[in-house]
Amino acid sequence: MTNQNVVVPDTKSGINLPMVRLSGSSIFPATAQKPPTAPGTGGGGCISLSTKKKLLLENLEINGGGGGGARINSWIDSMRASSPTHMKSSSQSLSEQQQQQITLPSAMDNFDQIMEASRGKQIVMFLDYDGTLSPIVDDPDRAFMSKKMRTTVRRLARCFPTAIVSGRCRDKVYKFVRLAELYYAGSHGMDIKGPEKGSKYTKGTEPVICQPASEFLPMIDEVFKELVAKTKLTPGAKVENNKFCVSVHFRCVEEKKWSEVAEAVKSVLKKYPKLRLSQGRKVLEIRPTIKWDKGKALEFLLESLGFANCTDVFPVYIGDDRTDEDAFKVLKEREQGFGILVSKVPKETNASYSLQEPTQVMDFLQRLVDWKKLAFQESRM
Ligand SMILES: O=P(O)(O)OC[C@H]1O[C@H](O[C@H]2O[C@H](CO)[C@@H](O)[C@H](O)[C@H]2O)[C@H](O)[C@@H](O)[C@@H]1O
């Protein structure tokens, strides 16, 4: 098998780090995507990378089989790049990086325009969890969403079919959200389940279930244990079992010890060519090489809801992470609905609009609810 371990650097920092295509079969597409045109702006929401950055990213290729110090340094660079406090550690200055990016139009400021585009169509809502519904915190086990946010999401789900799509294990994200009426796609979409007792949007009584990576369960379990053992002497390192993937957090690890985390992950990946690496917000994530991601989960859910080949559906996906780009891209390709990126800084993205932070996401969701109620009242007049 050709090497399939891939670094998918996150862009939380505002630095545009794309997914990397490796030799042989590629799991994720490379970044050579056409810059999207942001609705109503006439301008792009996404711009291409500088050659310099591309070269840096090519160096991030990880083959799991050696590479020594130079490769680990690439890992560390990539880990630094996912930290806003280290934006200047890349080969470009912050201003240079920002000059290359275009700020997306605000979903709040363009609310009417979005609603106009959805006219006559069924809105379906897809929400990422961490960084979208809950603020980013040091301890992943304490990433609670506010009561107010829960109430808003509950109201939203009464108006539109709503799914939570998260990198977390589905059970865990359910414990945070605690709304039985939603669809949940955990493990970056590899573990999907519909509402227990069906919902007004589904016909059957049996919940929708999809676990395309089930054969990887024993392997992921093994990898989780190995990573716990390998990182136990690194203060602050935390390994999270997300069922079909594993997260190795370094948010609370001193920067000079990041190489220990990278080495641990690298040495484990080397043994498992059927697993690959992606990178999020101060987290290294190990997942199966199957061609399944949040974009596929979105398509699966649309199909489950009976909208597979419909033109009158309007999916809205809100997310903040590099892994959410797979879903944004699907929407762009389908030319249906919009992706909304949660970010305070400009980033390379396939989303069409942006919201700044989870509190603004909440305001946007509430506005959608109010809009729906008004539209309903007007239809009865
Ligand atoms: O797809 P998401 O719902 O956004 O999940 C992505 C990862 O989110 C969590 O980690 C991130 O949030 C933590 C809590 O705020 C933070 O401490 C961490 O640094 C972030 O990377 C979650 O713990 C991961 O398992 C998810 O994959």
The ligand as an ORCA input file, in Angstrom:
! r2SCAN-3c Opt
* xyz 0 1
  O     -15.824     18.632     15.022
  P     -15.813     19.331     16.347
  O     -17.099     19.183     17.103
  O     -15.381     20.764     16.212
  O     -14.690     18.571     17.202
  C     -13.303     18.746     16.906
  C     -12.480     18.404     18.120
  O     -13.022     19.207     19.175
  C     -12.529     18.991     20.503
  O     -11.233     19.561     20.619
  C     -11.227     20.963     20.468
  O     -12.031     21.567     21.510
  C     -11.521     21.356     22.853
  C     -12.524     21.946     23.830
  O     -12.762     23.291     23.586
  C     -10.132     21.978     22.983
  O      -9.608     21.762     24.288
  C      -9.216     21.340     21.936
  O      -7.950     21.968     21.970
  C      -9.808     21.480     20.540
  O      -9.021     20.766     19.590
  C     -12.538     17.522     20.863
  O     -11.952     17.357     22.127
  C     -11.890     16.680     19.792
  O     -12.027     15.316     20.139
  C     -12.627     16.933     18.494
  O     -12.094     16.138     17.458
*
